[in-house]
């Protein structure tokens, strides 16, 4: 089954949301009808443990030490986008995002 639109979810530190929003809007993916910059975000909490090969992000007190479970707060940014743009969107997110392994969820939309 093919989908025209997807919902993109990205977990990231709050201080990166504005820059990511600006760059996504600049490539035209945050337009819905007669509006642009259409994005939502919420504060979420999570756990992670950097493994031996990891290079943890050092931009917050929650960066984690190798082989130790950490807990912290970050944000989940969400927006609708054309499936045909997803490769460009994921590339842009990876360039802006500070984590070495950003969580990017792409969910098909039925409507």
C-alpha positions, 0 to 999 in steps of 0.5 A: 500500500502506498501513502501520499502523506506521512507523519514525522516524529523526531526526538530532540533537545528543545533548543534545536526545535526552532532551527529545525522548524526554520530549515524544514519550512525553508524547503517547503515541507511544513505547509498545510493549506494556507499556513506554513511553519505547521509543527507541534512539539511536546515534552517527553521523558525517556531512558537510554544507555550509551554502549561502548561504541557510542559518542554521547551528545554533550549538550545537556546534563543528561548526555549519559555515561557509557554503559550507564542507564540515563533518564532525561527530558527531551521533546517530540516534534511532529509534522505532516509531510509528503512521502515523496519528500521523506528522503530530503526531510530525513537528511535535513534532520540528520544535519541539524540534529545533535545526536549521533543516532536521532530517533526519526519515526515515519508513520503512514497517514490514512487521511 
